[in-house]
């Protein structure tokens, strides 16, 4: 009896002495938008996803290399040539038709925990957290499939994600996109549409990216930041007096700055992921 009373008293005293952290006051008209690849995490998220599939023995090196060649071409020419963008889109979509959405999400969660979590830039994550602490919503904006982008956002405790949307029917991918790849100007359009829906004042919003391809999105907001920037974005940021944050050091900065290598990995990952999942389904059906 005495022990129970003593425990109750200890609990009452501890509760009375507790200091409550001040509640975050929501800032409903401001938000932050973060690119993913080489901005929020080192390397390409879709490539890391493919690495996780490779660890499960679901695709071959030959499959990966075929996809890498297509991605390299897209990096060199696709950003300025609609025909090449369309070709890259069609190539990727050919491999996802028929795949189950819930399986992609499940694998995305597993592979994020195994492969991607350790590749998140601590500095960029801290920038996102600062916006959350200020009561602002934080969105990822990426060409990565929206299902994988949502997994990353959830694991990071962010508000949500804008990503490339693939058409689905009966829980499976049809092999067509809803709209187009979320790349370049499409990212700015997505941010603009979200701002209308959520009542955001874009002049009070922030955006973060490593790539000059995201200049439309960066130019849309009142507070643009270049994070781990490529040479073109760094020069543009210098001219516009935008803030630059670089969390790379030494050799990492050089490697991440190589455009063909980085994008080759991204496309290789995307196609390889499709090949892997297609073979997986064929093996279990």
C-alpha positions in Angstrom: 0.0 0.0 0.0 2.8 2.4 1.0 4.7 1.6 -2.2 1.6 2.4 -4.3 1.0 5.7 -2.6 4.6 6.6 -2.9 4.5 5.8 -6.6 1.4 7.9 -7.0 3.0 10.8 -5.2 6.2 10.4 -7.4 4.1 10.4 -10.5 2.1 13.5 -9.4 5.3 15.4 -8.6 7.0 14.5 -11.8 4.0 15.5 -13.9 3.8 18.9 -12.0 7.5 19.5 -12.7 7.2 18.7 -16.4 7.8 21.6 -18.7 5.6 21.5 -21.8 7.3 22.4 -25.1 5.4 25.3 -26.7 3.0 24.1 -29.4 4.1 24.9 -33.0 1.9 27.6 -34.4 0.9 26.6 -38.0 2.1 28.9 -40.7 -0.6 28.1 -43.3 0.6 30.3 -46.1 4.2 29.3 -46.3 5.8 25.9 -47.2 9.1 24.4 -48.4 9.7 22.3 -51.5 12.7 20.0 -51.7 14.1 18.1 -54.7 15.2 14.6 -53.8 18.1 13.3 -55.8 21.4 14.9 -54.7 19.4 17.5 -52.8 17.8 15.5 -50.0 19.9 12.3 -50.5 23.1 11.3 -52.1 22.6 9.9 -55.6 19.4 8.9 -57.3 16.6 7.5 -55.3 15.4 5.2 -58.1 18.9 3.8 -58.4 19.1 3.1 -54.7 15.7 1.3 -55.1 17.2 -0.8 -57.9 20.2 -1.7 -55.7 17.8 -3.0 -53.1 16.1 -5.1 -55.8 19.5 -6.3 -56.9 20.3 -7.5 -53.4 17.2 -9.6 -53.7 18.5 -11.2 -56.9 15.7 -9.8 -59.0 17.6 -8.5 -62.1 20.8 -9.0 -64.0 23.8 -6.7 -64.6 23.0 -6.9 -68.3 19.5 -5.5 -67.7 21.0 -2.7 -65.6 23.5 -1.7 -68.3 20.9 -1.5 -71.0 18.8 0.8 -68.9 21.9 2.9 -68.0 22.7 3.6 -71.6 19.2 5.0 -72.2 19.3 7.1 -69.1 22.7 8.6 -70.1 21.3 9.7 -73.4 18.3 11.2 -71.7 20.6 13.2 -69.4 22.7 14.5 -72.3 19.8 15.4 -74.7 16.5 14.8 -73.1 16.3 17.8 -70.9 16.0 20.1 -73.9 14.5 17.8 -76.5 10.8 16.8 -76.0 11.3 13.8 -78.4 14.0 12.3 -76.2 12.0 12.9 -73.0 9.0 11.1 -74.6 11.3 8.2 -75.7 12.7 7.9 -72.1 9.2 7.9 -70.7 7.9 5.2 -73.1 11.0 3.1 -72.3 10.3 3.2 -68.6 6.6 2.7 -68.9 7.0 -0.4 -70.9 8.5 -2.1 -67.9 6.0 -1.1 -65.2 2.7 -2.2 -67.0 1.0 -4.8 -64.9 3.0 -4.4 -61.7 1.0 -4.1 -58.4 1.1 -0.8 -56.7 1.0 -2.2 -53.1 4.1 -4.4 -53.9 6.1 -1.4 -55.1 5.2 0.5 -52.0 6.1 -2.4 -49.7 9.5 -2.9 -51.4 10.0 0.9 -51.3 9.6 0.9 -47.6 12.0 -2.0 -47.1 14.6 -0.7 -49.4 14.4 2.9 -48.0 15.2 1.5 -44.5 18.0 -0.8 -45.9 19.7 1.4 -48.5 18.4 5.0 -48.6 18.2 6.1 -45.0 21.9 6.4 -44.5 22.2 8.5 -47.7 20.0 11.3 -46.6 22.1 14.5 -46.2 22.0 15.5 -42.5 22.3 19.2 -43.5 19.3 19.1 -45.9 17.3 17.1 -43.4 18.0 19.8 -40.9 16.8 22.5 -43.3 13.5 20.6 -43.8 13.1 20.2 -40.0 13.6 23.9 -39.5 10.6 24.6 -41.7 8.5 22.0 -39.8 9.6 23.6 -36.5 8.3 26.9 -37.9 4.9 25.4 -38.5 5.4 25.2 -42.3 4.5 22.2 -44.4 7.4 20.5 -46.3 6.9 18.7 -49.6 9.3 16.6 -51.7 9.1 17.4 -55.5 10.7 14.8 -57.7 10.6 12.9 -61.0 10.7 9.7 -58.9 7.5 7.8 -59.0 5.1 9.3 -56.5 4.7 6.0 -54.6 8.5 5.9 -53.8 8.5 9.7 -53.2 5.7 9.3 -50.6 7.7 6.5 -48.8 10.7 8.8 -48.5 8.5 11.7 -47.2 6.8 9.5 -44.7 10.1 8.1 -43.4 11.5 11.7 -43.0 8.4 12.9 -41.2 7.5 15.4 -44.0 4.1 16.6 -45.1 4.0 14.7 -48.4 5.4 14.4 -51.9 4.8 15.5 -55.5 6.1 12.9 -57.9 5.6 11.3 -61.3 2.1 9.8 -61.4 1.6 6.5 -63.3 -1.9 5.5 -64.3 -3.3 2.5 -62.4 -6.3 0.2 -62.8 -7.4 -2.5 -60.3 -4.3 -1.8 -58.2 -1.8 -2.3 -61.0 0.1 0.0 -63.3 -1.3 0.3 -66.9 1.9 1.4 -68.5 0.7 5.0 -69.1 1.4 8.2 -67.2 -1.2 10.6 -65.9 0.2 13.7 -67.5 3.9 13.6 -67.9 7.2 13.1 -66.1 7.6 15.5 -63.2 10.7 17.1 -64.6 11.8 20.7 -65.2 8.9 23.0 -65.8 6.4 20.3 -64.7 7.7 20.6 -61.2 6.9 24.3 -61.2 3.4 23.6 -62.4 2.9 21.0 -59.7 4.1 23.5 -57.0 1.8 26.2 -58.5 -1.2 23.8 -58.5 -0.5 22.7 -54.9 -0.2 26.3 -53.8 -3.6 27.1 -55.3 -5.1 24.1 -53.5 -3.5 24.8 -50.2 -3.8 28.6 -50.1 0.0 29.1 -50.1 1.6 32.4 -50.8 4.5 31.5 -53.1 6.4 34.7 -52.2 6.7 33.3 -48.7 7.6 29.8 -49.8 11.1 28.2 -50.1 12.5 25.7 -52.7 15.7 23.7 -52.6 17.4 21.9 -55.5 20.8 20.8 -56.8 20.1 21.1 -60.5 19.6 23.8 -63.1 16.8 21.7 -64.4 14.8 22.9 -61.4 15.2 26.6 -62.2 11.5 26.9 -63.0 10.6 25.7 -59.5 13.3 27.7 -57.8 12.3 30.9 -59.6 8.7 30.4 -58.6 9.2 31.0 -54.9 10.3 33.9 -52.8 13.2 32.0 -51.1 15.1 29.7 -53.5 18.2 27.8 -52.3 20.9 25.9 -54.3 21.8 22.8 -52.4 24.9 20.8 -53.6 24.5 22.7 -56.9 25.7 21.6 -60.3 28.0 24.2 -62.0 25.1 25.8 -64.0 22.9 26.3 -60.9 25.8 27.5 -58.8 26.6 30.2 -61.4 22.9 31.2 -61.7 22.6 31.4 -57.9 25.7 33.6 -57.7 24.2 36.0 -60.3 20.9 36.1 -58.5 22.4 36.2 -55.0 20.6 33.1 -53.9 21.8 31.2 -50.9 24.0 28.2 -51.6 24.3 25.2 -49.2 26.9 22.5 -50.1 27.0 19.5 -47.8 29.5 17.6 -50.0 33.2 17.4 -49.4 36.1 16.5 -51.6 35.7 13.6 -54.0 32.0 13.3 -53.2 31.3 16.7 -54.6 33.1 15.8 -57.8 31.4 12.5 -58.3 27.9 13.8 -57.6 28.5 16.7 -60.0 29.1 14.4 -63.0 25.8 14.7 -64.8 25.9 11.7 -67.1 27.0 9.3 -64.4 24.3 10.4 -62.0 21.5 10.2 -64.4 22.7 7.0 -66.0 22.3 5.5 -62.5 18.8 6.9 -62.1 17.5 5.6 -65.4 19.3 2.3 -64.9 17.6 2.0 -61.6 14.2 2.7 -63.0 14.3 0.3 -65.9 16.0 -2.4 -63.8 13.4 -2.0 -61.1 10.7 -2.6 -63.7 12.5 -5.6 -65.1 13.0 -7.0 -61.6 9.4 -6.6 -60.5 8.1 -8.1 -63.8 10.3 -11.2 -63.4 9.3 -11.4 -59.8 5.6 -11.5 -60.6 6.1 -14.0 -63.4 7.9 -16.3 -61.0 5.2 -16.3 -58.4 2.1 -16.4 -60.6 
